[in-house]
Amino acid sequence: MKRTFVLLSLFAVFFAACEKEPEETALSNNVYHPTQDPAIVTEEGVEQGAIVGLFSVSDTLRVRFSRGNLQYRAKDSKWRFAGNQFDVVGKENENIGKAFSGWIDLFGWGTSGNANSIPYCSEMDPSLYATSVNMLVGNSYDWGVSNEILNAEVSWIWRTLTVDEWNYLLEGRSNASQLKSYATVMGHQGLLLLPDEWICPANVSVVPAAQSYATNNYDKSAWIYLQANGAVFLPATGWRMGTTVQYPEEGYYWTAVGGGSEMAMYLSFRSGHNVTLTFGQRYLGCGVRLVKNE
């Protein structure tokens, strides 16, 4: 199927999530949390579920990213962050539906569960996807504003970045060109983002502004060091068209910004090309990576 409604054609290499589904264990606050990845570093003042790195998204605001892409399980209406930053569900998203007992991570725009914006909706009808709003900021259609997240210490504090915030993070902050690159982490290809006060670990190298996923290639031990220093990784997700996952070698992430009643803007990337912000139909299933204000 030709993608006539986007400004750019994208492609890269997809790998399904290589870790088994996290075991769920009860903590003292009676909220269920997946077993912690030892690479997730917590420090004083950083909520469980957040990466330690601070990222400027305007002249006055910095955020922390969630520990992984957002996931949803329809059978019991549960939300969680992926166990690892590089985890993606992949082709399993084709099982999307009310009765599906697995996890999905490709969502139509604004499908937080409010009104008729159903997280497991796969209909290719724009009227079913938050048509009453063109900005998710502070809105109950934003996934992080509306939902309890199992493996976040605090829920309802998360949100989706706007287009202006993504532009600032990628191009506007100090030394921005040196704080992003393509990379492969544990066999998963995607976009590497480095925090404002980036200090590269002594035993790991990062080639900034690389245009190929193959340039920076990290095994588990290297990734532990990078993540401990605040690095964020957005894995290639593909997108879902109806119940079919397409272009799984590309990265697609929703922003908080809509356009008209049918379109919304997403972040997209692929090896060999620049990161792009462009419009697509709201019914596309794209990835969601949330942030929290600091």
N, C-alpha and C positions, 0 to 999 in steps of 0.2 A: 504494500500500500504506500503510495506516495504521501509524504508529509508536506502538504501544500500550505499548511497554516503556520509554519515556523519560518524564521528568517535564516536558519542555518541548518545544514545537514551535518550530523555528528556520528562518529563511530570510534570504539576502543575495544578492550578485551575483558570479558566477564568471567569471574569465578564465583561459584556459589559459596555461601558461608561455610568455613571449614571446621568450625567448632560445633560440638554437639549442643543441643538446646540446654541452656543453663538450668541447673537444678534450683528449685525454689526452696528457700529456707525462711522460717519465721524469725524475725528480730523482735526485740523487746517492745517496740512500739506497735506490735500487732499488724504491721504492714509487711507484705511478702516481698522479698527482694531476691533476684537471681544471685547465685554465688558470685562473689566479687572476682573479677579478673585481677591477678596480682599486678598487672601493668597499670591499673587504675590507681593513681596516687591520690590520697586525701591529705589535706593539710588544714590547720586551724583556719576557720572562716570559709572553707569551701564545702558546700553541701554535697552529700553523697549523690552521685549521678552527674556531677559537673567535672569537666576537665580543668586543671589548675591554671592554664594559660589565660591571660587577659588580652582581649582584642578590641581595639578602638573601632567604633562604628559611626562616630561623629567626633566633632571637636571636644565634646563634653561627656560622652558616654562610652563606657567599655562594657563588654559582655564576656561571659564564659559559655562555651558550648557544652551541650549534653554529651554524655559518654558514648553515645551511639545513635544511630537513626531510630526514629520512632517506629514502634511495632504495635499491632492490634490483633486481638483474638476475639472473633465474633461470638463464639459459643457462650462466653460469659462476659462479654463487653469489657475486656481488660486491656490496659495500655501498659507498655514498658519501653525502656530504651534497650537497644540491642546490647548484648553482652560485651561486644568488642566494637571499636570504632569502624573496623573493616567489614563487619558482618552485613550481609544482604540476604534477603529471602530468595530472590531470583524467580525461577519458573513456578515455584509454589504459589506465587501470587495469582496464578491462573485458576486456583481453587477458590478464589474470593467468593464469598456468599454468606448468608445468614447462618448457615449450618456448619460452616467450616470450623474445625477444631484446632487448626494450626494457626500460625502467625502470618500476617501480611505486613508489608512495609511500603507499598505503592498506593497512594490515595488520590482521589479527586480533590480539587481545590476546596478548602474550607470544610472538609467532611469530619468535623469534630464530634458529630452525633447530635447536634442541635437541629431542631425542626426536621426538615426532610433531607438534610445533609448527612447521609448515613455513611459511616466509615467503610462498610463493605459494598457500597454501591458501585456497580460496573456499567450502568446504563450510559449510553453515549448521547445523553440529552442534557444540554447545558442548564436547563431550567431546574435541574435537581441538585445543583451545586452552588449554594450560597449566593444566589442571584441578587439578594437584597443588600449586599454589601460589596464595596470595591476596595476596602482596606480591612485586613484582619487584625490590625493593631488594636489591642484592648477589647476586641470583639469576641463574643462567645463562640464564633465559628473557628477561632484559632485553637488548634489542638491543645497547646500548652496551657491556655487560659481556662479551658473547660473541664479538663480531665485529671483525675488522680492517676499518677504514674507509679507503677509498682515499685520500681527500683530507684526512685528519687526520694531523698530524705524529706523534701518539701514539694508538694504539688501546687499547681495553679500559679506558679511564679515564672513559668516557661512561656516562650512566645516564638513567633516566626519573624525573621529579619525582613525589613523592607528592601526595596530596590536601592534606595539611596544609601541605606546602611551597608548593603553588599558592595556597592560601588566604592564607598569610603574605605571599607576593609580591604578591598582588592587593589584600589588605585589611589586612595586619598590619604591614608595614614602615612606617617613618617617611614621612609624606607620600604614602602609597600611592594615594590618590584622584587625585593630580595626576601620577602616573607611569604612567598607562595611558589609552588612548583608541582609538577606531576611526579607521581611516585608509584611504586608497587610495594605493598605491605603484606607480608605473609601470603603472597600469591594473588592478592587483590589489588587491582589497579584503580587509581583515583587521584584526587586533588589533595595536596599537602598544604596546610595553612600553619604558619608559625606566629606565635604571639608577639605583642609589641616589643617586650624586652627579651628577645630571643637570645639564648646562650646555647650554642651547639655543644652537645656532649663531646668530650675529648676523643672518644673512641668511635665516633660516628661522623660521617660527612654528609652534607646536604648541598647539592648543586641547585642554587636558586634559579627560578624562572625557566626550569627545564620544560621543553615542549614535548618530551616523550616519556611515557610511563616507565620505560626501561632505564632511564638515566639514574634514578634513585631507587634502589632495590633493597628492601630491608627484611631481615629475618626477625624472629621473635625477640631475640636478645637486643638487637639494635632498636627495634620499635619500643621496647620497654624504656630505654634511655630517652628516646625522642618524646614519648608521651609524658614521661616524668618531668620533662622540661616544658611541657605545655603544648606540644604539637597536636594539631587537629587533623584528622584524615576523613575526607568524604569519599567513600567508595563509589565506583561506577554502579549505577542502579538499573539502567534501562528505564523504559516506561511501559505502562500497561495501557493498551487500547482495547476497551471492552474487557474480555477475559483472556487476552493474548499479550504476553510480555514480548516487547520488541526492542531491538537495538540494545541488548543487555550489556554491550561494551561501552556504553555512554553514561554520563552522569547527568541526572535531572533532579533538581530540588526546587520545591515551591518557594516563592517569596510571599510576603503578606499583601502584595499589591495586585488588584484585579483591574480589568479594563472592560467597560460596558457591562453587559449581563452574561457574556459567554466566554470571555477570555480572562486569563491571569498570567502573571509573569513568573518565569522560572529561571533558575541558574542552570546553565548547561556547560559541559566540557567534554573534550575528547583529546586523545593523544595527537599531537601535531597541530593543534589549533588553540587559540586563546579562549579563556573562559568568557562566556557570553550570557547576557541577560536578555531574554526575549519573550514574546507572547506565545501562548498555546491555549487550546480549548480547555475549559475548566474540568471536563470529564477525563482528561488524561490522568493516568495513575503515575504520580511522581513521588520521589523520596521526600522526607521531612526531617530536617535536623534543627532542633530547637536550641534557643539560648536563654540565658537569664541575665538581667541587668545587674551591674555591680556599682 
